[in-house]
Amino acid sequence: MHKRRVIQWYRPIVKALINMDSFSHFCPEHTCMLITVAAAVIAGLLILRRSTDRHAVNAALILSVAVLIGETVQDILLVKEGGDIMCFLPLHLCNLGIFVNLAAAFTRGKIQAFFAEISLILIMPGSAAALLFPDWTYRPFWSVISLLCFLTHSLTVFVPLVFLMKQKAHVTFRHFWYPYLFLLLTVPPVYILDVKAGQNYMFLMYPPQNSPLEWIQNLTGSSFYIAGLILLITVILTVEYALYGIAEKIRK
């Protein structure tokens, strides 16, 4: 009798969670997911800490391939729903991180260090911001696509931390131009595609709702939105390089 009452009590709650057609930033489900992601990232780093460099890089490679597979499955599901494939190309900064991480895992020496630093300094903060302020809140939290989004972005946060832990990324102010070189090569063609095809990759046309980028647009206005993005990136990069510089001095 007691068990029956318990089941009757939580069944409506479970049903409501499964059938929820959207969720909000930092709602209980989202907050629990962030805590789970943080715990999983820390646990993964602790596991790989004692592994050899080769095993850690191989793990990063496998996880990067897993992200690519996850993104592919996600796009297939979106197209099956009737979406336009032009809307799901891997051209957001987090998506580009897939190829950056693969490049870092497949290369060695200075080339590996370059891509590992780009992943750590540029891609990881973007993926972390996407986890904090997801733009897929219009979907049910427990849908396959939402869970895939959380998974792929979590792995895109985790992989560059593996590179950092194994000292494949050597962050120094001398490399401050690395992210700008990467953006100079990737942003213009993406911007042209956005304009020509009416897309919003890298959120260059307008920001996602209820995100820090929306705050930038509110401050700068639509006319100076991209200038605001450049300023935001510069501030973030300056803070990141300063923190890594301080951490390196403490370590030494």
Backbone as JSON, one array per atom type, in Angstrom:
{
  "sequence": "MHKRRVIQWYRPIVKALINMDSFSHFCPEHTCMLITVAAAVIAGLLILRRSTDRHAVNAALILSVAVLIGETVQDILLVKEGGDIMCFLPLHLCNLGIFVNLAAAFTRGKIQAFFAEISLILIMPGSAAALLFPDWTYRPFWSVISLLCFLTHSLTVFVPLVFLMKQKAHVTFRHFWYPYLFLLLTVPPVYILDVKAGQNYMFLMYPPQNSPLEWIQNLTGSSFYIAGLILLITVILTVEYALYGIAEKIRK",
  "N": [[0.83, -1.2, 0.0], [1.93, 1.21, 0.85], [4.0, 1.5, -1.03], [2.49, 1.75, -3.35], [1.27, 4.22, -2.95], [3.52, 5.88, -2.99], [4.37, 5.53, -5.64], [2.15, 6.61, -6.98], [2.51, 9.2, -6.2], [4.98, 10.14, -7.32], [4.72, 9.61, -10.03], [3.17, 11.51, -11.63], [5.0, 13.63, -11.57], [7.29, 12.63, -12.87], [6.15, 12.14, -15.37], [5.51, 14.75, -16.11], [8.07, 15.85, -16.34], [9.15, 14.39, -18.47], [7.44, 15.06, -20.53], [7.75, 17.79, -20.78], [7.84, 20.64, -22.79], [9.75, 22.55, -23.15], [12.5, 24.3, -21.57], [14.04, 26.36, -19.04], [16.84, 28.58, -18.53], [18.99, 27.55, -15.96], [17.01, 26.27, -14.57], [15.7, 23.68, -12.35], [16.31, 21.17, -13.62], [18.25, 21.9, -15.53], [20.23, 22.98, -13.87], [20.94, 20.72, -12.35], [22.0, 19.19, -14.42], [24.27, 20.73, -15.08], [25.78, 20.45, -12.74], [26.23, 17.71, -12.85], [27.73, 17.52, -15.21], [30.02, 19.01, -14.48], [31.01, 17.39, -12.4], [31.53, 15.03, -13.83], [33.52, 15.89, -15.63], [35.62, 16.58, -13.87], [36.06, 14.06, -12.68], [36.83, 12.59, -14.94], [39.25, 13.89, -15.64], [40.78, 13.31, -13.38], [40.99, 10.57, -13.66], [42.48, 10.35, -16.03], [44.78, 11.61, -15.33], [46.95, 10.18, -14.34], [47.61, 8.68, -16.48], [49.56, 7.85, -19.44], [51.0, 10.27, -21.74], [50.42, 9.55, -24.35], [48.21, 7.8, -24.09], [46.35, 9.58, -23.01], [46.08, 11.49, -25.06], [45.09, 9.82, -27.03], [42.66, 9.2, -25.87], [41.48, 11.72, -25.96], [41.3, 11.94, -28.73], [39.49, 9.85, -29.35], [37.21, 10.75, -27.99], [36.76, 13.13, -29.36], [36.08, 12.17, -31.88], [33.75, 10.9, -31.08], [32.19, 13.12, -30.46], [31.91, 14.2, -33.01], [30.4, 12.15, -34.22], [28.14, 12.31, -32.59], [27.2, 14.89, -33.25], [26.59, 14.45, -35.92], [24.53, 12.52, -35.77], [22.67, 14.07, -34.4], [22.13, 16.07, -36.33], [20.99, 14.51, -38.33], [18.64, 13.68, -37.08], [17.39, 16.17, -36.78], [16.99, 16.91, -39.44], [15.26, 14.87, -40.2], [13.08, 15.67, -38.79], [12.18, 17.59, -40.41], [13.75, 19.8, -40.75], [15.96, 22.21, -42.31], [18.96, 21.35, -43.85], [20.87, 23.28, -44.23], [20.76, 24.82, -42.02], [22.08, 23.45, -40.09], [24.78, 23.07, -40.36], [28.2, 22.37, -39.43], [29.29, 24.91, -38.23], [29.25, 26.65, -36.13], [31.12, 28.05, -33.4], [31.6, 26.14, -31.39], [31.13, 23.81, -32.84], [33.2, 23.93, -34.72], [35.19, 23.39, -32.99], [35.31, 20.62, -32.9], [36.84, 19.83, -35.11], [39.16, 21.22, -34.59], [40.02, 19.97, -32.24], [40.41, 17.38, -33.21], [42.5, 17.9, -34.99], [44.45, 18.69, -33.15], [44.81, 16.3, -31.8], [45.76, 14.58, -33.77], [48.15, 15.66, -34.66], [51.56, 16.72, -33.96], [54.1, 18.33, -31.92], [54.75, 21.81, -32.62], [52.53, 22.38, -34.18], [50.52, 20.83, -33.04], [50.52, 22.05, -30.52], [49.58, 24.58, -31.23], [46.89, 24.1, -32.13], [45.88, 22.87, -29.84], [46.02, 24.96, -28.02], [44.26, 26.81, -29.19], [41.91, 25.36, -28.91], [41.71, 25.27, -26.13], [41.74, 28.0, -25.28], [39.93, 29.37, -26.9], [37.79, 27.72, -27.93], [36.87, 26.15, -25.75], [35.85, 28.06, -23.75], [33.65, 29.02, -25.22], [32.1, 26.7, -25.5], [31.59, 26.16, -22.83], [30.07, 28.41, -22.2], [27.88, 27.87, -23.81], [26.84, 25.66, -22.5], [26.07, 26.85, -20.11], [24.28, 28.78, -20.98], [22.29, 27.57, -22.86], [21.09, 27.4, -26.24], [19.13, 25.77, -27.03], [16.86, 25.62, -25.52], [14.24, 25.7, -26.25], [13.43, 23.2, -26.76], [12.25, 19.99, -25.5], [13.65, 19.15, -22.37], [14.51, 16.53, -21.81], [14.67, 15.38, -24.28], [16.15, 13.55, -27.03], [17.76, 15.11, -28.68], [18.33, 17.41, -27.13], [19.77, 16.22, -25.02], [21.92, 15.19, -26.46], [23.09, 17.58, -27.26], [23.95, 18.63, -24.79], [25.79, 16.63, -24.14], [27.73, 16.67, -26.27], [28.74, 19.31, -26.08], [29.77, 19.21, -23.51], [31.86, 17.37, -23.79], [33.43, 18.84, -25.51], [34.32, 20.75, -23.83], [35.79, 19.2, -22.08], [37.88, 17.9, -23.54], [39.93, 19.88, -24.36], [40.9, 20.45, -21.8], [42.17, 18.12, -21.16], [44.32, 18.27, -22.94], [45.61, 20.46, -21.81], [46.25, 19.47, -19.25], [48.1, 17.5, -19.9], [50.08, 19.04, -20.86], [50.11, 19.78, -23.54], [49.19, 22.06, -24.57], [50.6, 25.23, -24.5], [50.19, 27.88, -22.92], [50.74, 31.25, -23.32], [51.41, 34.78, -23.21], [52.77, 35.46, -25.47], [51.55, 34.08, -27.43], [49.22, 35.36, -27.96], [48.14, 36.17, -30.33], [47.31, 33.88, -31.61], [44.48, 33.01, -31.34], [43.27, 35.11, -32.76], [44.29, 34.8, -35.31], [43.13, 32.35, -35.99], [40.39, 33.07, -35.9], [40.4, 35.02, -37.88], [40.72, 33.47, -40.12], [38.44, 31.91, -40.14], [36.04, 33.33, -39.48], [35.33, 35.38, -41.52], [34.51, 33.83, -43.96], [32.35, 32.42, -42.81], [30.69, 34.5, -42.04], [30.03, 35.6, -44.54], [28.57, 33.47, -45.59], [26.46, 33.47, -43.76], [25.22, 35.91, -44.41], [24.56, 35.54, -47.14], [23.02, 33.2, -47.14], [21.16, 33.61, -45.22], [21.62, 32.77, -42.58], [22.78, 32.19, -39.16], [25.28, 31.51, -38.13], [27.87, 31.17, -35.71], [26.65, 33.14, -34.38], [26.76, 35.66, -35.55], [24.99, 37.35, -36.77], [22.84, 37.93, -35.07], [22.23, 37.7, -31.52], [21.73, 34.73, -29.43], [18.72, 34.3, -27.51], [18.43, 35.58, -24.18], [21.12, 35.38, -23.42], [24.63, 36.1, -22.71], [25.56, 37.33, -25.03], [23.36, 38.65, -25.96], [23.2, 40.66, -24.13], [25.37, 42.15, -24.92], [24.52, 43.1, -27.42], [22.43, 44.72, -26.56], [23.85, 46.72, -25.32], [25.5, 47.8, -27.32], [23.89, 48.12, -29.54], [22.35, 47.12, -32.66], [23.83, 47.92, -34.87], [26.49, 48.07, -34.09], [27.04, 45.6, -33.17], [28.79, 43.46, -33.94], [31.24, 44.7, -33.53], [31.07, 44.92, -30.79], [31.2, 42.21, -30.16], [33.84, 41.64, -30.9], [35.21, 43.22, -29.06], [34.36, 41.95, -26.68], [35.48, 39.38, -27.01], [38.19, 40.08, -26.99], [38.5, 41.05, -24.38], [37.89, 38.71, -22.91], [39.93, 36.99, -23.8], [42.18, 38.38, -22.89], [41.84, 38.25, -20.11], [41.93, 35.46, -19.79], [44.55, 34.76, -20.7], [46.03, 36.23, -18.87], [45.33, 34.97, -16.44], [46.28, 32.34, -16.89], [48.96, 32.98, -17.14], [49.56, 33.92, -14.55], [49.03, 31.58, -13.1], [51.02, 29.93, -14.11], [53.33, 31.2, -13.16], [52.96, 30.84, -10.42], [53.1, 28.08, -10.32], [55.77, 27.64, -11.03]],
  "CA": [[0.0, 0.0, 0.0], [2.81, 2.36, 0.94], [4.67, 1.62, -2.32], [1.52, 2.23, -4.33], [1.1, 5.65, -2.73], [4.73, 6.54, -3.46], [4.31, 5.54, -7.1], [1.13, 7.57, -7.38], [3.01, 10.55, -5.91], [6.02, 10.64, -8.21], [4.41, 9.36, -11.44], [2.86, 12.76, -12.33], [6.2, 14.45, -11.69], [8.1, 12.04, -13.94], [5.44, 12.37, -16.62], [5.64, 16.17, -16.45], [9.44, 16.08, -16.78], [9.35, 13.78, -19.78], [6.61, 15.73, -21.53], [7.97, 19.23, -20.82], [8.16, 21.0, -24.16], [10.84, 23.51, -23.14], [13.04, 24.51, -20.24], [14.64, 27.68, -18.9], [18.19, 28.58, -18.0], [19.17, 27.35, -14.52], [15.89, 25.58, -13.93], [16.26, 22.55, -11.6], [16.89, 20.17, -14.52], [19.46, 22.47, -16.11], [21.21, 23.08, -12.79], [21.41, 19.35, -12.08], [22.84, 18.8, -15.54], [25.55, 21.43, -14.96], [26.51, 19.81, -11.65], [26.64, 16.4, -13.36], [28.81, 17.75, -16.17], [31.22, 19.41, -13.73], [31.52, 16.2, -11.69], [32.07, 14.09, -14.82], [34.77, 16.46, -16.15], [36.63, 16.42, -12.82], [36.35, 12.63, -12.56], [37.58, 12.19, -16.13], [40.61, 14.41, -15.54], [41.47, 12.54, -12.35], [41.29, 9.25, -14.22], [43.52, 10.45, -17.06], [45.95, 12.31, -14.81], [48.07, 9.24, -14.17], [47.86, 7.95, -17.73], [50.65, 8.39, -20.26], [50.58, 11.29, -22.69], [49.85, 8.88, -25.52], [46.86, 7.32, -23.76], [45.48, 10.74, -22.82], [45.79, 12.06, -26.38], [44.21, 8.86, -27.71], [41.33, 9.4, -25.28], [40.97, 12.97, -26.55], [40.95, 11.64, -30.12], [38.26, 9.04, -29.35], [36.1, 11.61, -27.57], [36.49, 14.08, -30.45], [35.32, 11.4, -32.88], [32.42, 10.7, -30.5], [31.46, 14.38, -30.63], [31.56, 14.28, -34.43], [29.3, 11.22, -34.43], [26.97, 12.88, -31.93], [26.71, 16.01, -34.06], [26.01, 13.89, -37.14], [23.24, 11.94, -35.38], [21.79, 15.2, -34.08], [21.71, 16.71, -37.59], [20.09, 13.57, -39.02], [17.35, 13.77, -36.4], [16.8, 17.47, -37.09], [16.53, 16.87, -40.83], [14.09, 13.99, -40.22], [11.97, 16.46, -38.27], [11.77, 18.54, -41.44], [14.64, 20.95, -40.76], [16.82, 22.46, -43.47], [20.33, 21.0, -43.54], [21.67, 24.5, -44.23], [20.71, 25.4, -40.67], [22.74, 22.56, -39.14], [26.16, 22.84, -40.73], [29.08, 22.5, -38.26], [29.99, 26.17, -38.41], [29.34, 27.41, -34.89], [32.46, 27.93, -32.8], [31.67, 24.84, -30.71], [31.24, 22.78, -33.88], [34.56, 24.0, -35.25], [36.05, 22.76, -32.0], [35.46, 19.2, -33.23], [37.96, 19.69, -36.05], [40.34, 21.72, -33.9], [40.45, 18.91, -31.33], [40.94, 16.29, -34.03], [43.81, 18.35, -35.48], [45.39, 18.64, -32.03], [45.06, 14.9, -31.45], [46.46, 13.89, -34.85], [49.44, 16.28, -34.97], [52.57, 16.74, -32.91], [54.97, 19.5, -31.9], [54.2, 23.16, -32.59], [51.19, 22.38, -34.77], [49.64, 20.33, -31.99], [50.43, 23.09, -29.49], [48.72, 25.65, -31.74], [45.48, 23.7, -32.11], [45.5, 22.62, -28.45], [45.8, 26.26, -27.38], [43.01, 27.34, -29.74], [40.82, 24.62, -28.28], [41.64, 25.63, -24.72], [41.52, 29.42, -25.07], [38.82, 29.91, -27.69], [36.66, 26.81, -28.08], [36.33, 25.73, -24.46], [34.94, 29.06, -23.15], [32.41, 29.05, -25.99], [31.31, 25.52, -25.15], [31.13, 26.35, -21.45], [28.98, 29.4, -22.26], [26.72, 27.19, -24.39], [26.25, 24.83, -21.44], [25.44, 27.73, -19.13], [23.17, 29.49, -21.62], [21.97, 26.81, -24.08], [20.1, 28.0, -27.15], [18.16, 24.71, -27.38], [15.87, 25.57, -24.44], [12.9, 25.58, -26.82], [13.16, 21.77, -26.91], [12.11, 19.28, -24.23], [14.94, 18.93, -21.74], [14.88, 15.12, -21.87], [14.66, 14.87, -25.66], [17.44, 13.03, -27.48], [18.56, 16.2, -29.24], [18.82, 18.21, -26.02], [20.8, 15.47, -24.3], [23.09, 15.16, -27.33], [23.71, 18.91, -27.19], [24.69, 18.7, -23.53], [26.91, 15.7, -24.2], [28.78, 17.13, -27.18], [29.37, 20.51, -25.53], [30.55, 18.8, -22.34], [33.1, 16.77, -24.28], [34.24, 19.9, -26.1], [34.96, 21.39, -22.67], [36.69, 18.25, -21.44], [39.06, 17.55, -24.35], [41.05, 20.82, -24.2], [41.47, 20.34, -20.45], [43.11, 17.0, -21.25], [45.53, 18.81, -23.58], [46.29, 21.32, -20.83], [46.78, 18.63, -18.19], [49.26, 16.79, -20.42], [51.0, 20.07, -21.32], [50.15, 19.88, -25.0], [48.93, 23.49, -24.83], [51.53, 26.06, -23.75], [49.53, 29.19, -22.98], [51.59, 32.37, -22.97], [51.0, 36.02, -23.89], [53.4, 35.49, -26.79], [50.62, 33.43, -28.36], [47.95, 36.08, -27.91], [47.64, 36.32, -31.69], [46.8, 32.6, -32.11], [43.03, 33.01, -31.55], [42.89, 36.07, -33.79], [44.6, 34.17, -36.6], [42.08, 31.35, -36.23], [39.15, 33.78, -36.2], [40.56, 35.7, -39.16], [40.58, 32.47, -41.17], [37.14, 31.23, -40.1], [34.88, 34.21, -39.36], [34.85, 36.0, -42.77], [33.66, 32.96, -44.8], [31.1, 32.12, -42.11], [29.87, 35.72, -42.12], [29.51, 35.69, -45.91], [27.51, 32.45, -45.7], [25.32, 33.97, -42.98], [24.54, 36.97, -45.17], [24.04, 35.01, -48.4], [22.04, 32.12, -46.93], [20.23, 33.98, -44.17], [21.89, 31.95, -41.4], [23.31, 32.93, -38.01], [26.38, 30.75, -37.56], [28.73, 31.92, -34.79], [25.81, 34.22, -33.85], [27.29, 36.91, -36.09], [23.9, 38.21, -37.21], [22.12, 38.35, -33.87], [22.57, 36.81, -30.41], [20.66, 33.89, -28.89], [17.98, 34.98, -26.45], [18.79, 35.39, -22.76], [22.53, 35.0, -23.33], [25.51, 37.26, -22.6], [25.67, 38.03, -26.31], [22.22, 39.56, -26.04], [23.56, 41.83, -23.33], [26.28, 42.95, -25.76], [23.72, 43.82, -28.41], [21.68, 45.77, -25.86], [24.77, 47.81, -25.01], [26.09, 48.39, -28.52], [22.94, 48.27, -30.62], [22.56, 46.17, -33.76], [24.83, 48.43, -35.82], [27.84, 47.84, -33.58], [27.01, 44.31, -32.49], [30.03, 42.71, -34.21], [32.31, 45.41, -32.81], [30.93, 44.51, -29.4], [31.71, 40.84, -30.06], [35.3, 41.72, -30.95], [35.65, 43.73, -27.76], [34.11, 40.91, -25.7], [36.5, 38.34, -27.21], [39.47, 40.62, -26.55], [38.48, 41.08, -22.9], [37.96, 37.33, -22.42], [41.27, 36.47, -24.08], [43.12, 39.06, -22.0], [41.66, 37.67, -18.78], [42.4, 34.07, -19.82], [46.01, 34.71, -20.78], [46.55, 36.73, -17.61], [45.15, 33.93, -15.43], [47.23, 31.26, -17.16], [50.29, 33.49, -16.81], [49.68, 33.92, -13.09], [49.08, 30.18, -12.67], [52.35, 29.39, -14.48], [54.31, 31.76, -12.22], [52.76, 30.16, -9.14], [53.59, 26.71, -10.46], [57.22, 27.65, -11.03]],
  "C": [[0.87, 1.25, 0.0], [3.52, 2.59, -0.4], [3.74, 2.18, -3.38], [1.33, 3.74, -4.19], [2.32, 6.43, -3.22], [4.73, 6.65, -4.97], [3.29, 6.56, -7.61], [1.61, 9.01, -7.17], [4.01, 11.02, -6.94], [5.71, 10.43, -9.69], [4.03, 10.64, -12.19], [4.08, 13.65, -12.53], [7.08, 13.95, -12.82], [7.46, 12.3, -15.29], [5.58, 13.82, -17.07], [7.04, 16.48, -16.96], [9.67, 15.56, -18.19], [8.62, 14.57, -20.86], [6.84, 17.24, -21.61], [8.46, 19.62, -22.2], [9.24, 22.06, -24.26], [11.4, 23.59, -21.72], [13.73, 25.87, -20.21], [16.05, 27.54, -18.32], [18.17, 28.47, -16.48], [17.89, 26.9, -13.81], [16.47, 24.38, -13.19], [16.94, 21.5, -12.49], [18.23, 20.66, -15.08], [20.57, 22.55, -15.06], [21.79, 21.72, -12.43], [22.33, 18.86, -13.19], [24.22, 19.46, -15.44], [26.41, 20.81, -13.86], [27.05, 18.45, -12.1], [27.81, 16.54, -14.32], [30.11, 18.1, -15.45], [31.85, 18.21, -13.02], [32.16, 15.22, -12.67], [33.4, 14.59, -15.38], [35.89, 16.27, -15.13], [37.04, 14.96, -12.68], [37.19, 12.14, -13.74], [39.03, 12.67, -16.09], [41.42, 13.66, -14.49], [41.86, 11.15, -12.85], [42.46, 9.31, -15.19], [44.81, 11.08, -16.53], [47.17, 11.42, -14.72], [48.36, 8.44, -15.43], [49.03, 8.57, -18.48], [50.1, 9.44, -21.21], [49.89, 10.66, -23.89], [48.43, 8.41, -25.25], [45.9, 8.49, -23.6], [45.1, 11.36, -24.16], [44.88, 11.13, -27.17], [42.78, 8.97, -27.18], [40.69, 10.66, -25.84], [40.53, 12.75, -27.99], [39.64, 10.87, -30.19], [37.06, 9.9, -29.0], [35.75, 12.64, -28.64], [35.72, 13.41, -31.58], [33.9, 11.16, -32.38], [31.57, 11.97, -30.64], [31.02, 14.54, -32.08], [30.39, 13.36, -34.76], [28.02, 11.76, -33.8], [26.36, 14.02, -32.71], [26.03, 15.5, -35.33], [24.63, 13.29, -36.85], [22.23, 13.05, -35.1], [21.25, 15.85, -35.36], [20.74, 15.82, -38.36], [18.7, 13.65, -38.4], [16.64, 15.08, -36.72], [16.26, 17.51, -38.51], [15.29, 15.98, -40.95], [12.86, 14.7, -39.67], [11.44, 17.45, -39.3], [12.63, 19.77, -41.51], [15.46, 21.03, -42.03], [18.26, 22.2, -43.09], [21.23, 22.22, -43.52], [21.72, 25.15, -42.85], [21.56, 24.61, -39.68], [24.18, 22.24, -39.54], [27.07, 23.06, -39.51], [29.94, 23.77, -38.33], [29.91, 27.09, -37.19], [30.72, 27.17, -34.28], [32.62, 26.59, -32.1], [31.83, 23.7, -31.71], [32.64, 22.75, -34.48], [35.55, 23.37, -34.28], [36.26, 21.27, -32.25], [36.72, 19.01, -34.07], [39.26, 20.21, -35.45], [40.9, 20.63, -32.97], [41.02, 17.72, -32.09], [42.33, 16.64, -34.56], [44.85, 18.28, -34.36], [45.76, 17.21, -31.66], [45.9, 14.19, -32.5], [47.86, 14.44, -35.11], [50.38, 16.21, -33.77], [53.32, 18.07, -32.95], [54.22, 20.81, -31.87], [52.79, 23.22, -33.19], [50.18, 21.88, -33.76], [49.44, 21.39, -30.91], [49.51, 24.22, -29.93], [47.25, 25.27, -31.62], [45.01, 23.43, -30.68], [45.22, 23.94, -27.73], [44.53, 26.93, -27.89], [41.81, 26.67, -29.08], [40.61, 25.08, -26.84], [41.18, 27.07, -24.52], [40.24, 29.93, -25.73], [37.59, 29.01, -27.69], [36.03, 26.48, -26.73], [35.44, 26.78, -23.79], [33.61, 29.17, -23.88], [31.51, 27.88, -25.65], [30.77, 25.63, -23.73], [29.96, 27.34, -21.4], [27.71, 28.77, -22.82], [26.05, 26.28, -23.36], [25.51, 25.68, -20.41], [24.2, 28.41, -19.7], [22.8, 28.79, -22.93], [20.92, 27.5, -24.93], [19.12, 26.95, -27.65], [17.1, 24.56, -26.29], [14.44, 25.45, -24.96], [12.5, 24.12, -27.0], [12.93, 21.13, -25.54], [13.48, 18.95, -23.65], [15.42, 17.49, -21.93], [14.81, 14.54, -23.28], [16.07, 14.43, -26.04], [18.34, 14.17, -27.96], [19.13, 17.08, -28.13], [19.95, 17.5, -25.28], [22.07, 15.35, -25.13], [23.83, 16.49, -27.29], [24.52, 19.05, -25.91], [25.93, 17.82, -23.57], [28.04, 16.23, -25.06], [29.49, 18.37, -26.65], [30.21, 20.17, -24.3], [31.88, 18.2, -22.76], [34.02, 17.82, -24.9], [34.86, 20.79, -25.03], [36.06, 20.48, -22.12], [37.99, 18.04, -22.22], [40.19, 18.57, -24.22], [41.67, 20.8, -22.81], [42.43, 19.16, -20.37], [44.41, 17.48, -21.87], [46.32, 19.67, -22.6], [46.96, 20.47, -19.76], [48.06, 17.92, -18.63], [50.26, 17.74, -21.09], [51.2, 20.04, -22.84], [49.83, 21.31, -25.46], [49.84, 24.3, -23.91], [51.05, 27.51, -23.85], [50.48, 30.27, -22.48], [51.14, 33.6, -23.76], [51.65, 36.15, -25.26], [52.5, 34.9, -27.87], [49.27, 34.15, -28.44], [47.32, 36.22, -29.3], [47.07, 35.02, -32.26], [45.28, 32.63, -32.35], [42.58, 33.97, -32.65], [43.19, 35.52, -35.18], [43.52, 33.16, -36.96], [40.78, 32.03, -36.63], [39.23, 34.49, -37.54], [40.36, 34.74, -40.33], [39.17, 31.89, -41.24], [35.94, 32.18, -40.13], [34.43, 34.81, -40.69], [34.03, 35.07, -43.67], [32.34, 32.6, -44.14], [30.15, 33.31, -42.18], [29.25, 35.87, -43.51], [28.38, 34.69, -46.11], [26.27, 32.91, -44.95], [24.52, 34.99, -43.78], [23.85, 36.4, -46.4], [22.9, 34.03, -48.19], [21.05, 32.43, -45.83], [20.38, 33.14, -42.91], [22.46, 32.83, -40.28], [24.41, 32.14, -37.32], [27.32, 31.68, -36.81], [27.98, 33.09, -34.17], [26.32, 35.6, -34.29], [26.18, 37.88, -36.5], [23.12, 38.78, -36.02], [22.4, 37.32, -32.77], [21.42, 35.87, -30.05], [20.0, 34.59, -27.71], [18.5, 34.6, -25.07], [20.22, 34.87, -22.59], [23.37, 36.25, -23.13], [25.67, 38.03, -23.9], [24.5, 39.0, -26.51], [22.49, 40.82, -25.22], [24.48, 42.75, -24.14], [25.49, 43.76, -26.78], [22.91, 44.95, -27.76], [22.56, 46.97, -25.56], [25.23, 48.54, -26.26], [25.07, 48.75, -29.59], [23.29, 47.34, -31.76], [23.67, 46.62, -34.7], [26.25, 48.11, -35.38], [27.95, 46.51, -32.84], [28.31, 43.54, -32.7], [31.22, 43.37, -33.53], [32.27, 45.05, -31.33], [31.43, 43.1, -29.18], [33.24, 40.83, -30.04], [35.85, 42.2, -29.61], [35.48, 42.67, -26.67], [35.19, 39.82, -25.79], [37.85, 38.82, -26.71], [39.57, 40.64, -25.03], [38.64, 39.67, -22.35], [39.35, 36.75, -22.63], [42.3, 37.09, -23.14], [43.05, 38.47, -20.6], [42.22, 36.24, -18.75], [43.92, 34.0, -19.81], [46.65, 35.22, -19.49], [46.46, 35.67, -16.52], [46.12, 32.77, -15.64], [48.66, 31.7, -16.86], [50.55, 33.49, -15.31], [49.83, 32.49, -12.57], [50.46, 29.57, -12.97], [53.42, 29.93, -13.54], [54.19, 31.1, -10.85], [53.34, 28.75, -9.2], [55.12, 26.65, -10.4], [57.79, 28.07, -9.68]]
}
